[in-house]
Amino acid sequence: MKLIIQIPCYNEAETLPETVADLPTHIYGVDVIELLVIDDGSEDETSHVAQQLGVHHIVRHPRNLGLAKAFQTGLESALRLGADIIVNTDADHQYPGEYIPDLVAPVIEQKADIVIANRQIDSIDHFSPTKKFLQRLGSWTVRTVSNTDVPDAVSGFRAYSRDAALRLNILTNFSYTLDTIIQAGKMGLTILNIPVHTNGPTRPSRLQTSMWHFIKAQASTIIRLYAFYEPLRTFSYLAAPFILSGLVTWLRFLYFYVSQDGYSGLIQSITIGTGLLLVGVLIFLFGVQADVSNKHRQLTQETLYRLKKLELQQAKESSN
């Protein structure tokens, strides 16, 4: 059983030594533990520091591509390196390494495909009441959209089985946290959570430049992914106001037509109502077409999973 702990980094030369020093070197049920640093175009000495620390594998982006791309690069690299379990942690030492054995245990026991650390938001002192509320609201929204039970949706401290990592494909550019949960929920993967405590902040967040930026980016991610995985339902929601408004205007005309025993003069109700109904029906038909495309996407996703699995198997056989 091989565990690879991946650490996405962007200008983390100062905090990386403390993070690496806190990682476990032995875990029950794991034969090999290796470290993987993804240097996302750092402008400091992150890669050099990682080499000095004895990190087993270093992958470097030529320029900064963002956390989502760094995470995807980490997954792909870890799979090529033969990982059976992949743990993702932050380079700023937010997450204590002592929790990694608890994080990987359900994966080793085949009780979970993904295990996510629950930071217990209410217990984090440096989070403002507003931030705690927004974190709870965001996690509730993700649970609703993905049909999962994840109390801390934006926690980046996670363990993935090899099979789960093969199935996941990051579709957004901002962050992988919500993306992977929604994907996992739609694919029926098993997600468990473990409570953890976090260390104090060592630097300002680079992902969250402001509260408004964070809310906008996360809301956009949720809406886009929901529409991606539930196109018919999404377009039905969009079509409903137009169809209902069109029906109301038609009923308004019919009411006056019947009550006045003939032509009511409200011809505009027919015109507006017909237009609204046509718009609603067209939106709904777009949803039907998108739903058909979604079935093709599922077939493509399964094909991609099998292809990646076959490529890794062939690479392993050729190396032997």
C-alpha positions in Angstrom: 0.0 0.0 0.0 1.6 3.2 -1.2 0.6 6.7 0.2 1.6 9.9 -1.6 1.1 13.1 0.3 0.7 15.9 -2.2 1.4 19.6 -1.3 0.4 22.3 -3.8 2.7 25.2 -3.3 2.9 28.8 -4.5 5.7 30.9 -2.8 5.8 28.6 0.2 9.5 28.5 0.9 9.0 29.9 4.4 6.2 27.6 5.6 7.1 24.4 3.7 9.8 23.2 6.2 7.3 23.2 9.1 4.6 21.5 7.0 7.0 18.7 5.9 8.5 18.2 9.3 5.0 17.6 10.8 4.1 14.8 8.3 4.1 11.2 9.5 6.7 8.8 8.3 5.0 5.6 9.3 1.3 4.7 9.2 -0.3 1.4 10.1 -1.5 -0.4 7.0 0.8 1.7 4.7 4.0 0.3 3.3 5.4 3.3 1.6 4.9 7.0 2.2 6.2 9.5 -0.3 5.9 13.3 -0.6 5.0 15.2 -3.8 5.3 19.0 -4.1 3.5 20.8 -6.9 5.3 24.1 -7.4 2.7 26.2 -9.1 5.1 28.7 -10.7 6.5 30.0 -7.4 8.7 33.1 -7.6 10.7 32.2 -4.5 12.8 29.2 -3.6 10.0 26.7 -3.0 11.4 24.0 -5.3 14.9 24.4 -3.9 13.6 24.2 -0.3 11.6 21.1 -1.2 14.8 19.5 -2.6 16.7 20.3 0.6 13.9 18.8 2.7 14.3 15.5 0.8 10.8 15.7 -0.9 10.6 12.6 -3.1 8.9 14.1 -6.1 8.7 17.8 -7.3 6.6 18.9 -10.2 6.8 22.5 -11.3 4.4 24.6 -13.4 6.3 27.1 -15.6 3.8 29.8 -14.4 1.1 30.2 -11.8 -2.0 28.3 -13.0 -4.0 28.4 -9.8 -4.9 25.9 -7.0 -7.3 23.8 -9.1 -4.7 23.1 -11.8 -2.0 22.4 -9.2 -4.3 19.9 -7.5 -5.1 18.2 -10.8 -1.4 18.0 -11.6 -0.8 16.4 -8.2 -3.5 13.8 -8.7 -2.2 12.8 -12.1 1.4 12.7 -10.9 0.6 10.7 -7.8 -1.3 8.1 -9.9 1.7 7.8 -12.3 3.9 7.3 -9.3 1.8 4.3 -8.3 -0.2 5.8 -5.4 -2.9 3.7 -3.8 -3.9 6.5 -1.6 -3.4 10.3 -2.1 -3.6 12.8 0.7 -3.8 16.5 -0.1 -2.7 19.0 2.4 -1.8 22.7 2.4 1.7 24.1 2.4 0.9 26.8 5.0 0.7 24.1 7.8 -2.9 24.8 8.4 -3.6 21.1 8.9 -1.6 19.1 11.6 0.0 16.0 10.1 -1.0 13.9 13.1 -4.5 13.5 11.6 -3.3 11.8 8.4 -3.5 8.3 9.8 -7.1 9.0 10.8 -7.7 10.4 7.3 -6.4 7.4 5.4 -7.8 4.7 7.7 -11.3 4.5 6.1 -9.7 4.3 2.7 -7.4 1.5 3.8 -10.3 -0.4 5.2 -12.3 0.3 2.0 -15.0 2.0 3.9 -14.7 5.3 1.9 -13.5 6.6 -1.5 -12.9 10.1 -0.1 -12.3 11.3 3.4 -12.5 15.0 4.2 -11.3 16.7 7.3 -14.0 18.7 9.2 -12.3 21.8 10.7 -15.3 22.3 13.0 -15.7 25.9 11.8 -17.4 27.1 15.0 -14.2 26.3 17.0 -11.8 28.3 14.8 -11.1 31.5 16.7 -9.7 33.6 13.9 -12.8 33.2 11.8 -15.3 36.0 12.1 -19.0 35.3 12.8 -19.8 36.4 9.2 -17.2 34.0 7.8 -18.5 31.1 9.9 -22.0 31.8 8.8 -21.0 31.9 5.1 -18.9 28.7 5.5 -21.9 26.9 7.0 -24.2 28.2 4.3 -21.8 27.2 1.6 -21.4 23.7 3.0 -25.2 23.3 3.3 -25.6 24.4 -0.4 -23.0 21.9 -1.5 -24.6 19.1 0.5 -28.0 19.9 -1.1 -26.6 20.0 -4.6 -24.3 17.0 -4.4 -26.5 14.8 -2.1 -23.6 14.2 0.2 -23.0 14.8 3.9 -20.0 17.0 4.1 -20.0 19.5 7.0 -16.9 21.4 5.8 -17.0 21.6 2.0 -14.0 23.9 1.4 -11.6 21.9 3.6 -8.6 21.0 1.5 -7.3 18.3 3.9 -8.4 15.1 2.2 -7.6 11.5 1.3 -8.6 9.9 -2.0 -8.5 6.3 -3.0 -6.7 5.4 -6.2 -10.1 4.6 -7.9 -11.6 7.9 -6.8 -8.6 9.9 -8.1 -8.9 8.1 -11.4 -12.6 9.2 -11.8 -12.2 12.8 -10.8 -11.6 15.5 -13.4 -11.3 19.1 -12.3 -13.7 21.3 -14.3 -13.2 24.7 -12.7 -10.2 27.0 -12.4 -10.8 28.5 -9.0 -10.7 25.6 -6.5 -11.0 21.9 -6.5 -12.8 21.5 -3.2 -16.4 22.0 -4.3 -15.8 20.5 -7.7 -14.6 17.2 -6.4 -17.4 16.9 -3.8 -20.2 17.5 -6.4 -18.5 15.1 -8.9 -18.2 12.4 -6.2 -21.8 12.8 -5.1 -23.1 12.5 -8.6 -20.9 9.5 -9.3 -22.1 7.8 -6.1 -18.7 7.7 -4.4 -18.6 7.2 -0.6 -17.4 10.3 1.3 -16.7 10.2 5.1 -15.5 13.0 7.4 -13.3 13.2 10.4 -13.1 16.0 12.9 -9.8 17.9 13.1 -8.4 21.0 14.7 -6.3 23.4 12.7 -3.2 25.4 13.4 -3.3 29.2 13.5 -2.8 31.2 10.2 0.8 31.7 9.1 0.0 34.1 6.2 -3.1 35.7 4.6 -5.1 33.4 2.3 -4.0 33.6 -1.4 -7.2 32.0 -2.6 -9.5 34.4 -0.9 -8.5 38.0 -1.9 -11.7 39.3 -0.4 -15.0 38.0 1.1 -16.9 39.1 -2.0 -14.5 37.5 -4.4 -14.7 34.2 -2.5 -18.5 34.2 -2.4 -18.7 35.1 -6.1 -16.2 32.4 -7.1 -17.7 29.6 -5.0 -21.3 30.5 -6.0 -20.3 30.5 -9.6 -18.7 27.1 -9.2 -21.7 25.6 -7.6 -24.2 26.9 -10.2 -22.0 25.8 -13.1 -21.4 22.3 -11.8 -25.1 21.9 -10.9 -26.1 22.9 -14.4 -23.4 20.6 -15.8 -24.6 17.5 -13.9 -28.4 18.4 -13.7 -29.1 20.2 -17.0 -32.8 19.2 -17.4 -33.6 20.2 -13.9 -31.7 23.5 -14.3 -33.4 24.5 -17.5 -36.7 23.4 -16.1 -36.3 25.9 -13.2 -35.4 28.6 -15.7 -38.3 27.8 -18.0 -40.9 27.6 -15.1 -41.3 31.4 -14.5 -41.9 32.0 -18.3 -44.4 29.2 -18.6 -46.3 30.1 -15.5 -46.4 33.8 -16.4 -47.7 32.9 -19.9 -50.4 30.7 -18.4 -51.4 33.4 -16.0 -51.8 36.0 -18.8 -53.8 33.5 -20.9 -56.1 32.7 -17.9 -56.5 36.4 -17.3 -57.8 36.9 -20.9 -60.1 33.8 -20.7 -61.5 35.0 -17.4 -62.5 38.4 -18.8 -63.6 36.8 -22.1 -66.0 34.5 -20.2 -67.2 37.0 -17.7 -68.0 39.6 -20.4 -69.7 37.1 -22.6 -67.3 37.6 -25.5 -64.4 39.8 -26.7 -62.8 41.6 -23.8 -60.4 43.8 -25.7 -57.4 42.4 -23.7 -55.7 41.1 -26.8 -52.3 42.1 -25.3 -52.7 39.3 -22.8 -52.8 36.7 -25.6 -49.7 38.3 -27.3 -47.7 38.5 -24.1 -48.8 35.2 -22.8 -48.0 33.4 -26.1 -44.6 35.0 -26.2 -43.8 33.9 -22.6 -45.0 30.4 -23.2 -42.9 30.1 -26.4 -39.8 31.3 -24.5 -40.5 28.9 -21.6 -41.0 25.9 -24.0 -37.8 26.8 -25.9 -35.8 26.9 -22.7 -37.2 23.6 -21.6 -36.3 22.1 -25.0 -32.8 23.3 -24.5 -32.8 21.4 -21.2 -33.9 18.2 -23.0 -31.1 18.6 -25.5 -28.6 19.3 -22.7 -29.9 16.2 -20.8 -29.2 14.0 -23.9 -25.7 15.5 -24.1 -25.3 14.8 -20.4 -25.9 11.1 -21.1 -23.1 11.2 -23.7 -20.9 13.0 -21.1 -21.4 10.1 -18.6 -20.3 7.6 -21.3 -17.3 9.7 -22.1 -16.4 10.0 -18.4 -16.5 6.3 -17.9 -14.4 5.8 -21.1 -11.9 8.3 -19.8 -11.7 6.5 -16.4 -11.1 3.1 -18.1 -8.5 4.7 -20.4 -6.6 6.2 -17.6 -6.7 3.0 -15.7 -5.4 1.0 -18.7 -2.6 3.5 -19.3 -1.4 3.3 -15.7 -1.6 -0.5 -15.8 0.5 -0.6 -19.0 3.0 1.9 -17.7 3.4 -0.3 -14.5 3.9 -3.4 -16.6 6.4 -1.8 -18.9 8.4 -0.5 -15.9 8.5 -4.1 -14.5 
